[in-house]
Amino acid sequence: MISEKSKISPQVDVIGKVQIDYTDEITGKVKERICGNNHVFLDSFNTSAWWDRLSGTTYDTFFLTDDDTSPDDNFQYLRGNIIGWGRVGNEASGAYRGKFLASESIIDGDINNGVGRRWKYTYTFTGDQVLQPIKSLGLSMQYSSEIDVPVRRWKYPTNLNTYTSMRNNLLYYCANGIITVFNPFTGTSTTIDVTNVVGNAQGNMCVGFADDSTKAYVFRVGSAVGNRAIYEFLDETFIVQGNVYSCSNWTTHPDSRGFVVHGNKAWFYASGWYKSVLGGNVNPTISPIPASVYSNARLATSDGHIFAKNGYAFKRYSQNVATNELPVWDLENDKIAAFINTRGNTSTNYQGCSVFAPSAPSGHSVLLSAWENNATFNMKQAFTCYVLPNDAPERPDGAGIKISYQIDVNY
């Protein structure tokens, strides 16, 4: 068995292999076979509970999706919509969950004379399951609220739902021209007075940040339409002022919620994703794929994506239908890139906030989410991902699916 010390901070070499067979439903004969090596997100193996998550039998960990974007360590999630999944030790169910084949699987097996471990997951899906073409598959923690991996304690502000924007792992909100900045690691807060720029009696205000620069913004809603404006600052100190953008034509606006600027556009959520060109005073238009997010959503950005974290535990999928909740928005391509389930299940048990760990072992940003009850940051990303090659054979009509997904963890 793996030592407790190794489980907490492994120095590992992880290798993954995938085999996908499209089979005849009657004879079981393999009609088409696809083999390859899966991409491993090593940051997921530098947590306190990766071994438990790979071996667990009470939650779904294996997923099939409809997205063929290549894996990227700057975006450590399975992309797209879930079209099938599997759970260790469980039978097939409904149109989505496959059957786990224990006789052809290995859970925490010994390799290399005890200096390595093996997990091999084998699932089968019938001809009337997984009706969409498989584009990618992998192991992930992002879709379940039950398998967070605790990595660090944090402090819970009493008025958490007022903080709707994040920058460098700090929470921000603005009221009457005073910006409050909360540090969730220390539990302390500071204030920044921008009343000399934005005023102090102009209705609701909110803070926004540029995803692709150091710029910061304050949106002034204003009690009168003519008072609506976005004030630009060169960075999060809110000292040096930049442009002022009129928003007098905006009939939809972020109100007290946060917003994100990418390129020359402002993005925000208000019963759907909206965007507007800065400087043109163009009324915001809804993006082509709106998705439901609670009105007090908090926005965090990283590498061209908006992560919207909200206060309720929506299920990303169920036995009978895949639903679209808690989207991660791709700013450059104007579409949903992935989905992440939240924590918490009542109006008072809020998903705390989202931060990005800048000191992940790989040097890449890792999304952490916090939960009020245990005040612990939790990792939510994927362990592995395999994207089918462009020239992979298509699934024959009515064919079953058999997938063997193996990862070897070597020390």
GIQUIJO-V322969 format. One record per residue. N is the residue number from 1. SS is DSSP state (H for helix, E for strand, L for the rest). OMEGA is omega in whole degrees, -180 to 180 (none if undefined). NEAR is the number of other ideal C-beta (glycine too) atoms within 8 Angstrom. Layout:
N & SS & OMEGA & NEAR
N & SS & OMEGA & NEAR
This chain:
1 & L & 178 & 3
2 & L & -179 & 7
3 & L & 179 & 6
4 & H & 180 & 5
5 & H & -180 & 6
6 & H & 180 & 9
7 & H & -175 & 12
8 & H & -176 & 7
9 & L & -175 & 6
10 & L & 167 & 11
11 & L & -164 & 4
12 & L & 168 & 9
13 & E & -175 & 6
14 & E & -180 & 12
15 & E & -178 & 9
16 & E & 178 & 14
17 & E & -178 & 12
18 & E & 171 & 15
19 & E & 180 & 9
20 & E & 177 & 13
21 & E & 169 & 12
22 & E & -168 & 13
23 & E & 173 & 12
24 & L & -175 & 9
25 & L & -176 & 8
26 & L & -175 & 4
27 & L & -175 & 4
28 & L & -179 & 6
29 & L & -180 & 6
30 & E & 178 & 7
31 & E & 179 & 9
32 & E & 180 & 11
33 & E & 178 & 9
34 & E & 180 & 12
35 & E & 177 & 7
36 & E & 178 & 9
37 & E & -179 & 8
38 & E & 178 & 13
39 & E & -178 & 11
40 & E & 174 & 11
41 & L & -172 & 13
42 & H & 178 & 10
43 & H & -180 & 14
44 & H & 179 & 14
45 & H & 174 & 12
46 & L & 179 & 10
47 & L & -177 & 9
48 & L & -171 & 8
49 & L & -177 & 9
50 & H & -178 & 14
51 & H & 179 & 10
52 & H & -177 & 8
53 & H & 179 & 12
54 & H & -175 & 13
55 & H & -172 & 10
56 & L & -179 & 10
57 & L & -176 & 7
58 & L & 180 & 5
59 & L & 178 & 8
60 & L & 180 & 11
61 & L & -175 & 14
62 & E & -173 & 12
63 & E & 171 & 15
64 & E & -179 & 10
65 & E & -178 & 15
66 & L & -176 & 9
67 & L & -177 & 10
68 & L & 177 & 7
69 & L & -179 & 10
70 & L & 178 & 4
71 & L & -177 & 8
72 & E & -179 & 7
73 & L & 174 & 9
74 & L & 178 & 8
75 & E & -167 & 10
76 & L & -178 & 13
77 & L & 168 & 12
78 & L & -177 & 13
79 & E & 172 & 10
80 & L & -178 & 11
81 & L & 176 & 9
82 & E & 176 & 14
83 & E & 176 & 12
84 & E & 179 & 13
85 & E & 179 & 12
86 & E & 178 & 14
87 & L & -178 & 13
88 & L & 175 & 12
89 & L & -174 & 6
90 & L & 177 & 10
91 & L & 175 & 5
92 & L & -180 & 9
93 & E & 176 & 7
94 & L & -177 & 7
95 & L & -169 & 7
96 & L & -173 & 14
97 & E & -180 & 12
98 & L & 179 & 14
99 & E & 178 & 9
100 & E & 179 & 14
101 & L & -177 & 9
102 & H & -177 & 6
103 & H & -179 & 4
104 & H & -180 & 7
105 & L & 178 & 11
106 & E & 178 & 8
107 & E & -179 & 8
108 & E & 177 & 11
109 & E & -178 & 9
110 & E & 173 & 7
111 & E & 176 & 8
112 & H & 177 & 6
113 & H & 173 & 4
114 & H & 180 & 5
115 & L & 176 & 6
116 & E & 180 & 11
117 & E & -179 & 11
118 & E & 170 & 13
119 & E & 177 & 13
120 & E & -179 & 12
121 & E & 178 & 14
122 & E & -179 & 12
123 & E & 173 & 13
124 & E & 176 & 12
125 & E & -179 & 13
126 & L & -178 & 8
127 & L & 180 & 7
128 & L & 172 & 5
129 & L & 178 & 13
130 & L & -173 & 12
131 & L & 179 & 6
132 & L & 178 & 6
133 & L & 178 & 6
134 & L & 178 & 15
135 & L & 179 & 10
136 & E & 179 & 16
137 & E & -180 & 13
138 & E & 178 & 16
139 & E & -176 & 12
140 & E & 173 & 13
141 & L & -167 & 15
142 & L & -172 & 13
143 & L & -176 & 12
144 & L & 177 & 10
145 & L & -174 & 10
146 & L & -173 & 6
147 & L & 176 & 10
148 & L & 179 & 13
149 & E & -176 & 13
150 & E & -179 & 10
151 & E & -179 & 11
152 & E & 177 & 8
153 & E & 178 & 5
154 & L & -179 & 11
155 & L & -174 & 9
156 & L & 177 & 10
157 & L & -177 & 11
158 & L & -180 & 4
159 & L & -174 & 6
160 & H & -174 & 11
161 & H & 176 & 7
162 & H & 179 & 8
163 & L & -174 & 15
164 & L & 180 & 14
165 & E & 180 & 16
166 & E & 175 & 17
167 & E & 179 & 9
168 & L & 177 & 5
169 & L & 174 & 10
170 & E & 180 & 11
171 & E & -176 & 13
172 & E & 163 & 15
173 & E & -176 & 13
174 & E & 176 & 12
175 & E & 177 & 8
176 & L & 176 & 7
177 & L & 178 & 13
178 & E & 178 & 12
179 & E & 176 & 13
180 & E & -178 & 12
181 & E & -177 & 11
182 & E & 177 & 11
183 & E & -176 & 12
184 & L & 178 & 16
185 & L & -179 & 8
186 & L & -177 & 6
187 & L & -179 & 7
188 & E & 179 & 6
189 & E & 175 & 8
190 & E & 178 & 6
191 & E & 176 & 8
192 & E & -177 & 9
193 & E & 177 & 8
194 & L & -179 & 14
195 & H & 180 & 10
196 & H & 179 & 4
197 & H & -171 & 9
198 & H & -177 & 11
199 & L & -178 & 8
200 & L & -179 & 8
201 & L & -175 & 4
202 & L & 180 & 12
203 & L & -177 & 8
204 & L & 176 & 6
205 & E & 174 & 15
206 & E & -176 & 17
207 & E & 175 & 15
208 & E & -180 & 17
209 & E & 174 & 14
210 & E & 177 & 12
211 & L & -172 & 12
212 & L & 176 & 6
213 & L & 179 & 4
214 & L & -172 & 7
215 & L & 177 & 12
216 & E & -173 & 15
217 & E & 169 & 15
218 & E & 177 & 17
219 & E & 178 & 16
220 & E & -179 & 14
221 & L & 178 & 14
222 & L & 178 & 11
223 & L & 176 & 6
224 & L & -177 & 5
225 & H & -177 & 6
226 & H & -180 & 6
227 & H & -177 & 11
228 & L & -178 & 13
229 & E & 173 & 12
230 & E & 179 & 13
231 & E & -176 & 13
232 & E & 174 & 12
233 & E & -173 & 16
234 & L & 176 & 10
235 & L & -173 & 10
236 & L & 172 & 10
237 & L & 179 & 7
238 & L & -180 & 10
239 & L & -177 & 6
240 & L & -176 & 7
241 & E & 175 & 8
242 & E & -177 & 7
243 & E & 170 & 6
244 & E & -177 & 8
245 & E & 178 & 10
246 & E & 178 & 8
247 & L & -174 & 12
248 & L & 179 & 9
249 & L & -175 & 8
250 & L & 174 & 11
251 & L & 173 & 5
252 & L & -176 & 7
253 & L & -176 & 12
254 & L & 180 & 12
255 & L & -179 & 8
256 & L & 179 & 10
257 & L & -178 & 14
258 & L & 177 & 15
259 & E & -176 & 14
260 & E & 175 & 15
261 & E & 178 & 14
262 & E & -173 & 11
263 & L & 179 & 6
264 & L & -178 & 5
265 & E & 173 & 10
266 & E & -179 & 13
267 & E & 177 & 13
268 & E & -179 & 15
269 & E & 175 & 12
270 & L & -174 & 10
271 & L & -177 & 4
272 & L & 179 & 9
273 & E & 178 & 13
274 & E & 176 & 13
275 & E & 176 & 11
276 & E & 177 & 13
277 & E & 177 & 8
278 & L & 175 & 11
279 & L & -179 & 7
280 & L & -178 & 6
281 & L & -180 & 9
282 & L & 180 & 8
283 & L & -177 & 8
284 & L & 176 & 12
285 & E & -179 & 8
286 & E & -180 & 8
287 & L & -172 & 12
288 & L & -179 & 5
289 & L & 178 & 8
290 & L & 178 & 8
291 & L & -174 & 11
292 & E & 175 & 6
293 & L & 179 & 11
294 & L & -172 & 7
295 & L & 178 & 5
296 & L & -179 & 10
297 & L & 173 & 13
298 & E & -176 & 16
299 & E & 171 & 16
300 & E & -177 & 14
301 & E & 176 & 12
302 & E & 174 & 11
303 & L & 174 & 6
304 & L & -179 & 10
305 & E & 172 & 13
306 & E & 174 & 12
307 & E & -179 & 12
308 & E & -180 & 13
309 & E & -176 & 12
310 & L & -170 & 13
311 & L & -178 & 11
312 & L & -177 & 10
313 & L & 175 & 9
314 & L & 174 & 11
315 & L & 178 & 8
316 & L & -178 & 13
317 & E & 177 & 11
318 & L & -179 & 7
319 & L & -172 & 6
320 & L & -176 & 6
321 & L & 173 & 5
322 & E & -178 & 10
323 & L & -176 & 9
324 & L & -180 & 9
325 & E & 176 & 12
326 & L & -175 & 14
327 & E & 166 & 14
328 & E & -171 & 14
329 & E & 176 & 13
330 & E & -174 & 11
331 & L & -176 & 14
332 & L & -176 & 6
333 & L & 176 & 6
334 & L & 179 & 8
335 & E & 174 & 9
336 & E & -180 & 11
337 & E & -176 & 13
338 & E & 178 & 12
339 & E & 177 & 14
340 & L & 178 & 14
341 & L & -178 & 15
342 & L & 174 & 14
343 & L & 178 & 12
344 & L & -176 & 14
345 & L & 175 & 6
346 & L & -177 & 6
347 & L & -180 & 5
348 & L & -179 & 4
349 & L & -170 & 10
350 & L & 162 & 10
351 & E & -171 & 14
352 & E & -179 & 13
353 & E & 178 & 14
354 & E & 177 & 13
355 & E & 179 & 12
356 & E & -179 & 11
357 & E & -178 & 10
358 & L & -176 & 6
359 & L & 176 & 3
360 & L & -175 & 11
361 & L & -179 & 6
362 & L & -175 & 7
363 & L & 180 & 4
364 & L & 178 & 9
365 & L & 178 & 10
366 & E & 180 & 11
367 & E & 173 & 15
368 & E & 176 & 14
369 & E & -175 & 16
370 & E & -179 & 17
371 & E & -174 & 14
372 & L & -169 & 10
373 & L & -180 & 6
374 & L & 175 & 5
375 & L & -178 & 11
376 & E & 172 & 12
377 & E & -176 & 13
378 & E & 177 & 13
379 & E & -175 & 14
380 & L & -169 & 11
381 & L & -176 & 13
382 & E & 171 & 14
383 & L & -174 & 14
384 & E & 175 & 14
385 & E & 174 & 13
386 & E & 178 & 14
387 & E & 180 & 11
388 & L & 180 & 11
389 & L & -178 & 7
390 & L & -178 & 4
391 & L & 179 & 3
392 & L & 178 & 7
393 & L & 178 & 7
394 & L & 178 & 6
395 & L & 177 & 10
396 & L & -180 & 8
397 & L & 177 & 4
398 & L & -177 & 5
399 & L & 171 & 13
400 & E & -180 & 12
401 & E & 172 & 15
402 & E & -176 & 11
403 & E & 171 & 15
404 & E & -174 & 11
405 & E & -171 & 18
406 & E & 170 & 12
407 & E & 176 & 17
408 & E & 180 & 11
409 & E & -176 & 13
410 & E & -179 & 11
411 & L & none & 9
